[in-house]
Amino acid sequence: MSDTEFDAKKIEEKIHDLAESMERMRVAQADKDDVVVDMRYATKTRLELLAEELLPVFNDVPEGNDQFEFALTQGDTPRLWIDMTSFVRMGRDQREYEFVRDTRLGRTILAHTKDRNEIGKRVTDYVSERILERERVLEGDWVSMRADRNVTALIGTKSSRYSARAVALWFLLGLVGGVAVLALSAWFWPI
């Protein structure tokens, strides 16, 4: 029975050690949480500074061009959205800016650097490229519509009426030909 008996002092020391250890772990966890909160705050602050630098660029975007978002979002990974598919975030070390674009094939890193001015230049170049792409597409649509109008004017309405007749004639010829093939196959290969 002496083996199963416990000394009250030893039990008290073990409890005391466990309570002390738990207190040390709580303090350590709180310190870690503070570091995580500080890192998130630093990330948010870096992105806010970049947003302030890019504000004149987004103010210069032509009116009516609504393809850009320019919004800072919080969440687990704070992001500075440029448009619907691209954003700037901080890298794993929280010191490097990453300019990322979502594509159908996955995410593409357009640029990454620790220099805020450099990432600002890359975003500015991206914005100007997208504006020029949009202008080119709109101009191409206008030229295309103008060319269609010119072709229609050259052809006139008379030829379009004949083309409808030609389509109907070809349809009827195909129908008659199909019936003839079926009749001949039934004649040569009776069931």
C-alpha positions as CSV (number, residue, x, y, z in Angstrom):
1,M,0.0,0.0,0.0
2,S,3.0,2.3,0.4
3,D,3.5,2.3,-3.3
4,T,0.1,3.7,-4.0
5,E,0.3,6.4,-1.3
6,F,1.3,9.8,-2.6
7,D,3.1,12.4,-0.6
8,A,0.9,15.5,-0.4
9,K,3.9,17.8,-0.8
10,K,4.9,16.1,-4.1
11,I,1.3,16.4,-5.5
12,E,1.2,20.0,-4.5
13,E,4.6,20.7,-6.3
14,K,3.4,19.0,-9.5
15,I,0.2,21.0,-9.5
16,H,2.2,24.2,-8.8
17,D,4.6,23.3,-11.7
18,L,1.7,22.7,-14.1
19,A,-0.1,25.9,-13.2
20,E,3.2,27.8,-13.6
21,S,3.9,26.2,-16.9
22,M,0.4,26.9,-18.2
23,E,0.9,30.6,-17.2
24,R,4.2,30.7,-19.1
25,M,2.5,29.2,-22.1
26,R,-0.4,31.7,-22.0
27,V,2.1,34.6,-21.9
28,A,4.1,33.1,-24.8
29,Q,0.9,32.6,-26.8
30,A,-0.2,36.2,-26.1
31,D,3.3,37.4,-27.3
32,K,2.9,35.3,-30.5
33,D,-0.6,36.8,-31.1
34,D,0.8,40.3,-30.6
35,V,3.4,39.6,-33.3
36,V,0.8,38.3,-35.7
37,V,-1.4,41.3,-35.1
38,D,1.6,43.6,-35.5
39,M,2.5,41.8,-38.8
40,R,-1.1,42.2,-40.1
41,Y,-1.0,45.9,-39.1
42,A,2.3,46.3,-40.9
43,T,1.0,44.6,-44.0
44,K,-2.1,46.8,-44.0
45,T,0.0,49.9,-43.5
46,R,2.4,49.0,-46.4
47,L,-0.5,48.5,-48.7
48,E,-2.2,51.7,-47.6
49,L,1.0,53.6,-48.4
50,L,1.1,52.0,-51.8
51,A,-2.5,53.0,-52.3
52,E,-1.8,56.6,-51.4
53,E,1.0,56.7,-54.0
54,L,-1.2,55.2,-56.7
55,L,-4.2,57.4,-56.0
56,P,-3.2,60.0,-58.6
57,V,-2.9,57.3,-61.2
58,F,-6.4,56.1,-60.5
59,N,-7.7,59.6,-60.5
60,D,-6.3,60.1,-64.0
61,V,-8.2,57.1,-65.4
62,P,-10.7,58.4,-68.0
63,E,-14.3,58.8,-66.9
64,G,-16.6,56.0,-68.0
65,N,-13.8,53.4,-67.7
66,D,-15.0,51.2,-64.9
67,Q,-12.7,48.3,-65.3
68,F,-10.6,49.2,-62.3
69,E,-11.6,48.5,-58.6
70,F,-8.8,50.1,-56.6
71,A,-9.9,48.9,-53.2
72,L,-8.0,47.8,-50.1
73,T,-9.6,44.7,-48.5
74,Q,-8.8,43.2,-45.1
75,G,-9.3,39.5,-44.5
76,D,-6.6,36.9,-43.7
77,T,-4.4,38.3,-46.5
78,P,-4.9,42.1,-47.0
79,R,-5.0,43.0,-50.7
80,L,-4.9,46.2,-52.8
81,W,-7.2,45.4,-55.7
82,I,-6.4,47.0,-59.0
83,D,-9.1,45.4,-61.1
84,M,-11.3,42.3,-60.9
85,T,-8.5,39.9,-61.6
86,S,-5.3,41.6,-60.3
87,F,-4.2,42.8,-56.8
88,V,-1.1,43.6,-54.8
89,R,-0.4,41.6,-51.6
90,M,2.6,41.2,-49.3
91,G,4.8,38.1,-49.8
92,R,5.4,35.5,-47.2
93,D,8.1,37.5,-45.5
94,Q,5.7,40.5,-45.3
95,R,8.4,42.8,-46.7
96,E,8.0,42.0,-50.4
97,Y,5.2,43.3,-52.6
98,E,3.6,40.8,-55.0
99,F,1.6,42.0,-57.9
100,V,-0.7,39.0,-58.8
101,R,-3.2,38.4,-61.5
102,D,-5.8,35.6,-61.5
103,T,-6.2,33.8,-64.9
104,R,-8.1,30.8,-66.1
105,L,-5.0,28.7,-65.6
106,G,-4.2,29.9,-62.1
107,R,-2.5,32.8,-60.5
108,T,0.4,34.6,-62.2
109,I,2.8,36.8,-60.4
110,L,3.3,39.9,-62.6
111,A,5.9,41.5,-60.3
112,H,7.5,41.1,-56.9
113,T,9.9,43.4,-55.2
114,K,10.6,45.0,-51.8
115,D,10.7,48.5,-53.4
116,R,7.3,50.3,-53.2
117,N,8.2,52.7,-56.0
118,E,9.0,49.8,-58.3
119,I,5.8,48.0,-57.6
120,G,4.0,51.3,-58.1
121,K,5.6,51.7,-61.6
122,R,4.5,48.1,-62.5
123,V,0.9,48.7,-61.4
124,T,0.9,52.1,-63.3
125,D,2.2,50.3,-66.5
126,Y,-0.5,47.6,-66.0
127,V,-3.2,50.2,-65.7
128,S,-2.0,52.1,-68.8
129,E,-1.8,48.8,-70.8
130,R,-5.3,47.9,-69.8
131,I,-6.6,51.4,-70.8
132,L,-4.9,51.1,-74.2
133,E,-6.3,47.6,-74.7
134,R,-9.8,48.8,-74.0
135,E,-9.4,51.7,-76.4
136,R,-8.1,49.4,-79.1
137,V,-11.0,47.0,-78.7
138,L,-13.6,49.8,-78.8
139,E,-11.9,51.3,-81.8
140,G,-11.8,47.9,-83.5
141,D,-15.5,47.5,-82.9
142,W,-16.2,50.9,-84.4
143,V,-14.1,50.2,-87.5
144,S,-15.7,46.8,-87.8
145,M,-19.2,48.2,-87.6
146,R,-18.2,50.9,-90.1
147,A,-16.8,48.3,-92.5
148,D,-20.0,46.2,-92.2
149,R,-22.1,49.3,-93.0
150,N,-19.9,50.0,-96.1
151,V,-20.2,46.4,-97.4
152,T,-24.0,46.4,-96.9
153,A,-24.2,49.7,-98.8
154,L,-22.1,48.1,-101.7
155,I,-24.2,44.9,-101.8
156,G,-27.6,46.5,-101.4
157,T,-30.8,44.9,-100.4
158,K,-31.4,43.2,-103.8
159,S,-28.5,40.8,-103.5
160,S,-29.5,39.9,-99.9
161,R,-33.0,39.0,-101.2
162,Y,-31.4,36.7,-103.8
163,S,-29.2,35.1,-101.2
164,A,-32.3,34.1,-99.2
165,R,-33.8,32.6,-102.3
166,A,-30.6,30.7,-103.0
167,V,-30.6,29.3,-99.5
168,A,-34.2,28.1,-99.9
169,L,-33.3,26.5,-103.3
170,W,-30.3,24.7,-101.9
171,F,-32.5,23.4,-99.0
172,L,-35.1,22.0,-101.3
173,L,-32.5,20.4,-103.5
174,G,-31.0,18.7,-100.5
175,L,-34.4,17.5,-99.3
176,V,-35.2,16.0,-102.8
177,G,-31.8,14.4,-103.0
178,G,-32.2,12.8,-99.6
179,V,-35.6,11.4,-100.5
180,A,-34.1,10.0,-103.7
181,V,-31.2,8.3,-101.9
182,L,-33.7,6.7,-99.4
183,A,-35.9,5.5,-102.3
184,L,-33.0,4.0,-104.2
185,S,-31.6,2.2,-101.1
186,A,-35.1,0.7,-100.4
187,W,-35.2,-0.5,-104.1
188,F,-31.8,-2.1,-104.1
189,W,-31.8,-3.5,-100.5
190,P,-35.4,-4.5,-99.6
191,I,-36.0,-5.4,-96.0
